[in-house]
Amino acid sequence: MKICTIRELLDAQVLVGEENLGRHVYSACGSDMMSDVLAYVKDQAVLMTGLVNAQVIRTAEMMDMVCIVFVRSKQPTEEMLRLAEESGIVVMSTAKRMYEACGILYSNGLVGNKVRETAV
């Protein structure tokens, strides 16, 4: 799915990285806990979060994510936008809640990690 399609599906406002809206992404995750993103997320290109601090940008950069969508109309600071721009990360904001945003993307074919079965 292209990032521009995510923007359309979520009726999101692009805050930074408009030149990268044509990039393709194949997976997404949603979390307000960056420790969970670091511990459990693998190969996720899009992060949806309501957490607004610079650690979100740094976490996305460390995990090679290419897009962050702030849910619930959250607005990142200028410092966060500058960090994202330097890293080539698209940043958007949507009025949708995280549950709804994740559901919309999932139902349109953007998936998360496959859960591995563990032996009991």
N, CA, C and O of each residue as an XYZ file, in Angstrom:
480
protein
N       0.850     -1.171      0.000
C       0.000      0.000      0.000
C       0.899      1.239      0.000
O       1.909      1.284      0.702
N       0.531      2.210     -0.771
C       1.286      3.463     -0.782
C       0.886      4.339      0.415
O      -0.243      4.277      0.902
N       1.829      5.139      0.863
C       1.562      6.032      1.990
C       0.445      7.013      1.632
O      -0.340      7.392      2.502
N       0.361      7.426      0.376
C      -0.723      8.335     -0.026
C      -2.091      7.676      0.149
O      -3.075      8.365      0.417
N      -2.164      6.359      0.002
C      -3.416      5.634      0.224
C      -3.768      5.632      1.711
O      -4.935      5.773      2.079
N      -2.758      5.472      2.560
C      -2.978      5.553      4.011
C      -3.547      6.921      4.358
O      -4.497      7.028      5.133
N      -2.970      7.954      3.788
C      -3.456      9.319      4.031
C      -4.931      9.434      3.656
O      -5.727      9.998      4.408
N      -5.285      8.904      2.504
C      -6.680      8.980      2.051
C      -7.612      8.169      2.944
O      -8.672      8.651      3.343
N      -7.214      6.936      3.256
C      -8.066      6.065      4.070
C      -8.323      6.633      5.460
O      -9.414      6.485      6.009
N      -7.311      7.283      6.020
C      -7.424      7.815      7.382
C      -7.815      9.288      7.407
O      -7.932      9.887      8.476
N      -8.019      9.872      6.221
C      -8.323     11.298      6.124
C      -7.310     12.095      6.957
O      -7.668     12.955      7.761
N      -6.039     11.771      6.732
C      -4.957     12.337      7.544
C      -4.339     13.569      6.895
O      -4.363     13.733      5.675
N      -3.795     14.413      7.730
C      -3.082     15.606      7.297
C      -1.591     15.280      7.295
O      -1.059     14.783      8.288
N      -0.917     15.561      6.176
C       0.528     15.339      6.094
C       1.227     16.534      6.742
O       1.006     17.682      6.356
N       2.068     16.246      7.726
C       2.783     17.301      8.448
C       4.211     17.450      7.955
O       4.780     18.541      7.992
N       4.779     16.359      7.497
C       6.152     16.373      6.977
C       6.331     15.162      6.074
O       5.747     14.107      6.321
N       7.138     15.313      5.028
C       7.487     14.182      4.166
C       6.577     13.978      2.979
O       6.498     12.869      2.451
N       5.892     15.009      2.548
C       4.960     14.884      1.424
C       5.627     14.293      0.176
O       4.974     13.626     -0.626
N       6.911     14.540      0.022
C       7.635     14.016     -1.142
C       7.765     12.494     -1.121
O       8.108     11.888     -2.136
N       7.495     11.876      0.021
C       7.613     10.416      0.154
C       6.266      9.690      0.165
O       6.217      8.507      0.503
N       5.187     10.358     -0.190
C       3.865      9.740     -0.156
C       3.719      8.599     -1.156
O       2.812      7.779     -1.013
N       4.570      8.525     -2.144
C       4.510      7.456     -3.126
C       5.200      6.176     -2.707
O       5.151      5.181     -3.430
N       5.850      6.186     -1.538
C       6.538      4.981     -1.064
C       5.543      3.889     -0.709
O       4.452      4.159     -0.207
N       5.937      2.659     -0.976
C       5.112      1.503     -0.632
C       5.451      1.011      0.766
O       6.616      0.990      1.161
N       4.425      0.615      1.511
C       4.606     -0.004      2.819
C       3.802     -1.296      2.841
O       2.803     -1.428      2.133
N       4.240     -2.241      3.650
C       3.634     -3.563      3.636
C       3.112     -4.010      4.994
O       2.510     -5.078      5.101
N       3.334     -3.205      6.039
C       2.889     -3.599      7.361
C       2.777     -2.377      8.262
O       3.315     -1.311      7.964
N       2.061     -2.558      9.375
C       1.844     -1.449     10.300
C       1.671     -1.973     11.719
O       1.436     -3.161     11.935
N       1.791     -1.064     12.680
C       1.508     -1.399     14.074
C       0.935     -0.167     14.757
O       1.088      0.954     14.273
N       0.280     -0.388     15.877
C      -0.257      0.708     16.658
C       0.107      0.525     18.114
O      -0.157     -0.529     18.693
N       0.715      1.546     18.720
C       1.087      1.455     20.127
C       1.413      2.842     20.670
O       1.922      3.705     19.955
N       1.105      3.033     21.955
C       1.529      4.240     22.659
C       2.725      3.946     23.558
O       3.236      4.838     24.236
N       3.163      2.704     23.560
C       4.304      2.316     24.401
C       5.498      1.996     23.505
O       5.531      0.955     22.849
N       6.467      2.890     23.486
C       7.619      2.700     22.614
C       8.460      1.499     23.044
O       9.165      0.912     22.222
N       8.393      1.126     24.327
C       9.109     -0.075     24.764
C       8.529     -1.312     24.087
O       9.274     -2.228     23.739
N       7.209     -1.354     23.895
C       6.599     -2.469     23.173
C       6.994     -2.457     21.705
O       7.242     -3.510     21.117
N       7.051     -1.288     21.122
C       7.468     -1.186     19.720
C       8.885     -1.731     19.577
O       9.164     -2.492     18.650
N       9.767     -1.356     20.470
C      11.153     -1.836     20.411
C      11.245     -3.332     20.671
O      12.066     -4.015     20.059
N      10.417     -3.850     21.570
C      10.519     -5.258     21.958
C       9.821     -6.206     20.991
O      10.301     -7.318     20.772
N       8.708     -5.795     20.414
C       7.880     -6.742     19.678
C       7.721     -6.461     18.191
O       7.330     -7.350     17.436
N       8.011     -5.263     17.767
C       7.737     -4.901     16.377
C       8.931     -5.250     15.498
O      10.071     -4.891     15.792
N       8.640     -5.951     14.426
C       9.669     -6.290     13.443
C       9.120     -5.975     12.062
O       7.996     -6.354     11.734
N       9.895     -5.298     11.272
C       9.551     -5.024      9.875
C       8.218     -4.297      9.711
O       7.483     -4.564      8.760
N       7.904     -3.404     10.604
C       6.687     -2.597     10.466
C       7.074     -1.257      9.857
O       7.983     -0.590     10.350
N       6.406     -0.869      8.814
C       6.765      0.362      8.126
C       6.003      1.580      8.635
O       6.483      2.708      8.520
N       4.809      1.353      9.200
C       3.958      2.451      9.658
C       3.672      2.272     11.147
O       3.291      1.190     11.593
N       3.860      3.347     11.905
C       3.558      3.343     13.334
C       2.400      4.291     13.580
O       2.460      5.458     13.193
N       1.342      3.803     14.221
C       0.237      4.642     14.639
C       0.304      4.786     16.148
O       0.401      3.797     16.875
N       0.251      6.032     16.614
C       0.404      6.288     18.040
C      -0.295      7.579     18.441
O      -0.538      8.458     17.614
N      -0.609      7.673     19.716
C      -1.133      8.900     20.290
C      -0.116      9.556     21.203
O      -0.382     10.602     21.795
N       1.050      8.938     21.316
C       2.123      9.472     22.153
C       2.868     10.565     21.393
O       3.311     10.354     20.264
N       3.001     11.721     22.012
C       3.648     12.848     21.343
C       4.886     13.252     22.127
O       4.825     14.078     23.037
N       6.020     12.647     21.751
C       7.317     13.100     22.252
C       8.402     12.656     21.278
O       8.161     11.817     20.410
N       9.583     13.217     21.425
C      10.666     12.961     20.473
C      11.064     11.488     20.430
O      11.612     11.031     19.427
N      10.799     10.739     21.500
C      11.154      9.326     21.522
C      10.413      8.535     20.436
O      10.923      7.524     19.954
N       9.239      8.978     20.058
C       8.474      8.318     18.994
C       9.273      8.366     17.690
O       9.386      7.362     16.987
N       9.818      9.524     17.378
C      10.594      9.681     16.140
C      11.857      8.837     16.213
O      12.207      8.145     15.258
N      12.530      8.897     17.342
C      13.775      8.119     17.494
C      13.509      6.612     17.405
O      14.288      5.874     16.801
N      12.417      6.166     18.002
C      12.057      4.744     17.937
C      11.760      4.338     16.496
O      12.241      3.306     16.028
N      10.977      5.138     15.801
C      10.647      4.841     14.402
C      11.913      4.785     13.550
O      12.049      3.932     12.674
N      12.814      5.686     13.815
C      14.082      5.702     13.066
C      14.885      4.434     13.343
O      15.414      3.822     12.415
N      14.978      4.037     14.606
C      15.722      2.824     14.970
C      15.123      1.573     14.343
O      15.841      0.631     14.009
N      13.805      1.569     14.186
C      13.106      0.395     13.659
C      12.910      0.470     12.143
O      12.188     -0.344     11.567
N      13.550      1.442     11.501
C      13.471      1.622     10.041
C      12.043      1.825      9.546
O      11.694      1.369      8.457
N      11.225      2.498     10.327
C       9.861      2.819      9.904
C       9.907      4.027      8.980
O      10.782      4.884      9.107
N       8.966      4.090      8.056
C       8.973      5.181      7.088
C       7.813      6.151      7.269
O       7.755      7.183      6.599
N       6.881      5.823      8.178
C       5.706      6.676      8.356
C       5.189      6.567      9.789
O       5.128      5.478     10.361
N       4.820      7.710     10.353
C       4.173      7.774     11.664
C       2.848      8.496     11.477
O       2.786      9.560     10.861
N       1.785      7.899     12.020
C       0.476      8.539     11.999
C       0.066      8.801     13.447
O      -0.112      7.865     14.225
N      -0.082     10.069     13.801
C      -0.560     10.425     15.130
C      -2.078     10.401     15.103
O      -2.706     11.077     14.289
N      -2.661      9.617     16.000
C      -4.112      9.457     16.060
C      -4.716     10.463     17.038
O      -3.996     11.161     17.752
N      -6.028     10.527     17.059
C      -6.775     11.416     17.966
C      -6.373     12.886     17.805
O      -6.373     13.650     18.770
N      -6.029     13.268     16.563
C      -5.664     14.662     16.230
C      -4.458     15.173     16.997
O      -4.288     16.383     17.144
N      -3.617     14.271     17.490
C      -2.406     14.690     18.196
C      -1.472     15.402     17.218
O      -1.378     15.038     16.046
N      -0.790     16.417     17.723
C       0.116     17.214     16.891
C       1.521     17.180     17.473
O       1.724     17.574     18.621
N       2.498     16.711     16.691
C       3.884     16.680     17.160
C       4.474     18.082     17.240
O       3.982     19.021     16.614
N       5.529     18.198     18.018
C       6.222     19.478     18.159
C       7.074     19.763     16.921
O       7.311     18.882     16.095
N       7.516     20.985     16.814
C       8.409     21.370     15.702
C       9.706     20.565     15.749
O      10.239     20.178     14.709
N      10.210     20.315     16.953
C      11.429     19.507     17.097
C      11.210     18.104     16.534
O      12.071     17.568     15.836
N      10.057     17.516     16.840
C       9.749     16.182     16.339
C       9.657     16.181     14.819
O      10.160     15.268     14.163
N       9.022     17.192     14.264
C       8.902     17.275     12.811
C      10.260     17.437     12.151
O      10.515     16.870     11.089
N      11.124     18.207     12.778
C      12.478     18.390     12.245
C      13.253     17.072     12.255
O      13.922     16.731     11.280
N      13.158     16.332     13.369
C      13.829     15.029     13.457
C      13.300     14.067     12.395
O      14.076     13.353     11.759
N      11.998     14.049     12.207
C      11.389     13.160     11.214
C      11.837     13.538      9.807
O      12.155     12.669      8.996
N      11.860     14.812      9.527
C      12.278     15.277      8.200
C      13.725     14.893      7.920
O      14.052     14.461      6.815
N      14.587     15.048      8.913
C      15.998     14.669      8.762
C      16.152     13.177      8.519
O      17.103     12.747      7.866
N      15.220     12.384      9.041
C      15.278     10.927      8.893
C      14.482     10.416      7.699
O      14.486      9.216      7.424
N      13.808     11.296      6.997
C      13.020     10.887      5.843
C      11.737     10.163      6.199
O      11.223      9.374      5.406
N      11.213     10.429      7.398
C       9.991      9.783      7.875
C       8.790     10.677      7.572
O       8.801     11.867      7.887
N       7.763     10.105      6.965
C       6.509     10.827      6.737
C       5.761     10.897      8.063
O       5.644      9.895      8.768
N       5.257     12.077      8.400
C       4.472     12.250      9.627
C       3.102     12.802      9.246
O       2.984     13.791      8.523
N       2.065     12.124      9.761
C       0.693     12.549      9.509
C      -0.089     12.566     10.813
O       0.325     11.987     11.817
N      -1.232     13.247     10.771
C      -2.131     13.275     11.920
C      -3.549     13.014     11.425
O      -3.970     13.544     10.397
N      -4.281     12.187     12.178
C      -5.678     11.889     11.846
C      -6.548     12.075     13.086
O      -6.093     11.897     14.216
N      -7.782     12.430     12.855
C      -8.730     12.581     13.964
C      -9.218     11.223     14.468
O      -9.786     11.137     15.556
N      -9.006     10.185     13.703
C      -9.492      8.857     14.073
C      -8.769      8.336     15.319
O      -7.615      8.679     15.576
N      -9.467      7.512     16.075
C      -8.851      6.844     17.224
C      -8.002      5.692     16.716
O      -8.186      5.229     15.590
N      -7.077      5.230     17.541
C      -6.146      4.195     17.100
C      -6.867      2.925     16.672
O      -6.526      2.346     15.641
N      -7.844      2.486     17.432
C      -8.571      1.259     17.108
C      -9.180      1.352     15.709
O      -9.063      0.427     14.905
N      -9.823      2.469     15.437
C     -10.457      2.674     14.140
C      -9.418      2.762     13.028
O      -9.591      2.154     11.972
N      -8.348      3.507     13.252
C      -7.305      3.669     12.234
C      -6.659      2.334     11.888
O      -6.452      2.022     10.715
N      -6.341      1.546     12.915
C      -5.747      0.227     12.673
C      -6.717     -0.665     11.908
O      -6.316     -1.368     10.980
N      -7.984     -0.641     12.291
C      -8.987     -1.458     11.626
C      -9.159     -1.093     10.163
O      -9.287     -1.969      9.308
N      -9.160      0.187      9.879
C      -9.298      0.645      8.491
C      -8.123      0.150      7.650
O      -8.319     -0.375      6.554
N      -6.922      0.313      8.156
C      -5.749     -0.117      7.383
C      -5.718     -1.632      7.232
O      -5.407     -2.146      6.157
N      -6.038     -2.347      8.305
C      -6.039     -3.805      8.243
C      -7.076     -4.305      7.236
O      -6.787     -5.186      6.426
N      -8.269     -3.745      7.289
C      -9.335     -4.203      6.393
C      -9.059     -3.848      4.938
O      -9.695     -4.386      4.031
N      -8.115     -2.945      4.717
C      -7.718     -2.588      3.356
C      -6.419     -3.265      2.931
O      -5.827     -2.899      1.916
N      -5.976     -4.258      3.715
C      -4.862     -5.096      3.283
C      -3.520     -4.828      3.919
O      -2.561     -5.540      3.621
N      -3.403     -3.830      4.785
C      -2.125     -3.573      5.451
C      -2.072     -4.410      6.722
O      -2.905     -4.236      7.612
N      -1.123     -5.296      6.814
C      -1.084     -6.273      7.905
C      -0.011     -5.934      8.936
O       0.796     -5.025      8.739
N      -0.019     -6.676     10.030
C       1.009     -6.583     11.060
C       1.889     -7.812     10.996
O       1.906     -8.520      9.989
N       2.621     -8.067     12.068
C       3.454     -9.274     12.147
C       2.593    -10.508     12.223
O       1.475    -10.471     12.735
N       3.112    -11.585     11.718
C       2.468    -12.878     11.917
C       2.811    -13.331     13.333
O       3.966    -13.255     13.751
N       1.821    -13.796     14.059
C       2.038    -14.280     15.424
C       2.503    -15.716     15.338
O       1.867    -16.551     14.694
N       3.620    -15.999     15.991
C       4.144    -17.369     15.997
C       3.472    -18.167     17.093
O       3.300    -17.686     18.214
N       3.097    -19.374     16.766
C       2.522    -20.278     17.758
C       3.654    -20.742     18.678
O       4.753    -21.058     18.222
N       3.368    -20.775     19.971
C       4.368    -21.268     20.909
C       3.866    -22.537     21.562
O       2.677    -22.665     21.852
N       4.751    -23.458     21.790
C       4.372    -24.718     22.425
C       4.099    -24.481     23.904
O       4.794    -23.703     24.558
N       3.103    -25.146     24.413
C       2.746    -24.992     25.833
C       3.359    -26.091     26.643
O       3.176    -26.138     27.859
